[in-house]
């Protein structure tokens, strides 16, 4: 088996790392705003989804930390040129993205406009 990284390994990882970094920061900020009772939409967004503050902030924290973990593993395996682990990480990333989209769709069904 060829142990050399293919171009798609580099392209996917270079696209995934900054995108996941952005979303990790975004979801981390939503978590921080919720637990610190900040004023504005991110501080009380949990009420729009008909969730408790703990439920909403837990979901956001789990997503943020998972994204950070995937970034670390992508970087580690890309720098170490570990093809089999990078392929496995890319598969896990695709599964996570699918679950993330399903979760967001589910939360949108619970959305209650407060206007």
C-alpha positions in Angstrom: 0.0 0.0 0.0 1.3 3.4 -0.9 2.0 5.5 2.2 2.2 8.8 0.3 -0.4 11.5 0.9 -2.6 12.1 -2.1 -3.6 15.6 -3.3 -7.1 15.1 -1.9 -5.7 14.6 1.6 -4.0 18.0 1.4 -7.0 19.8 -0.2 -9.6 18.4 2.2 -7.5 19.0 5.3 -6.6 22.6 4.2 -10.3 23.3 3.6 -11.5 21.6 6.8 -9.1 23.1 9.3 -10.0 26.9 8.8 -13.7 26.1 8.4 -13.8 24.0 11.5 -11.8 26.7 13.3 -14.3 29.3 12.4 -17.3 27.2 13.5 -15.5 26.1 16.7 -15.0 29.8 17.6 -18.6 30.6 16.7 -20.1 27.7 18.7 -17.7 28.4 21.6 -18.8 32.0 21.7 -22.4 30.9 21.8 -21.6 28.6 24.7 -19.8 31.3 26.5 -22.6 33.8 25.9 -25.2 31.4 27.2 -23.5 30.4 30.4 -22.4 34.0 31.2 -25.9 35.4 30.7 -24.7 38.0 28.2 -27.3 40.3 26.8 -28.4 39.8 23.2 -29.4 37.0 21.0 -26.6 34.5 21.8 -27.2 34.9 25.6 -30.8 33.8 25.4 -30.9 31.8 22.2 -31.8 28.7 24.2 -35.3 30.0 24.8 -35.9 30.2 21.0 -35.3 26.5 20.8 -37.4 25.7 23.8 -34.4 24.2 25.7 -32.9 24.9 29.1 -29.7 26.9 29.3 -27.8 23.7 30.3 -29.1 21.7 27.4 -28.4 24.4 24.8 -24.9 25.2 26.2 -24.0 21.5 26.4 -24.8 21.0 22.7 -22.8 24.0 21.7 -19.8 23.0 23.9 -19.8 19.4 22.5 -19.8 20.7 18.9 -17.1 23.2 19.6 -14.8 20.7 21.4 -15.4 18.0 18.7 -14.4 20.5 16.0 -11.3 21.4 17.9 -10.4 17.7 18.3 -10.9 17.1 14.6 -8.7 20.0 13.7 -5.9 18.7 16.0 -6.1 15.2 14.5 -6.1 16.5 10.9 -3.0 18.6 11.7 -1.3 15.7 13.5 -1.9 13.2 10.8 -1.2 15.6 7.9 2.1 16.7 9.4 3.0 13.1 10.4 1.9 11.9 6.9 0.0 9.0 8.4 -2.3 8.1 5.5 -4.4 5.4 7.1 -5.2 7.6 10.2 -5.9 10.6 8.0 -8.3 8.6 5.9 -10.0 7.4 9.1 -10.2 11.0 10.4 -11.7 12.2 7.1 -14.4 9.5 7.4 -15.1 10.5 11.0 -15.3 14.1 9.9 -17.9 13.2 7.2 -19.9 11.3 9.8 -19.7 14.1 12.2 -20.8 16.7 9.6 -23.8 14.5 8.8 -24.8 14.2 12.5 -24.2 17.9 12.9 -26.6 18.8 10.0 -29.2 16.4 11.4 -29.0 17.9 14.8 -29.3 21.5 13.5 -32.3 20.5 11.4 -33.9 18.9 14.5 -33.3 22.1 16.5 -34.8 24.2 13.8 -38.0 22.1 14.1 -38.1 23.2 17.8 -37.5 26.9 17.0 -40.1 29.2 18.4 -40.1 32.8 17.1 -40.5 35.4 19.9 -41.8 38.2 17.7 
